[in-house]
Amino acid sequence: MDPHADLVAPSGAHFLRPPPRLRRPQFVAAVPVDPSGTVGPTRGQARGRQWRRTAAGLCVPTAAVFDQPAQRIVEASALAGPIGGVTGWASLHLAGARWFEE
């Protein structure tokens, strides 16, 4: 069913179609290398095939879907620290503005 069927457009006018609905992003936050292995991987585990390094001292499991924009944003925002933030394209994407995909 067309959501714009009840709208009357002036002659020659066209409505933009709404953006496609995307699956909710699945992402994994980067964790620091942990010598005890309780919060994150140990140094030895981080060097193995089960973990991928995202930044100095931060890792995510290799099962994390890297090609999703939300995953890339989460990995990059880990570098901003506790007082940093996400701006520009990344903030638009996280706010749901799907016209700004890639």
Secondary structure, DSSP 8 states (H G I E B T S, - for coil): --TTTT----TT------------------EE--TTSSSS--HHHHTSTTEEEEETTEEEETTS-TTSHHHHHHHHHGGG-TT----HHHHHHHTT-GGG--
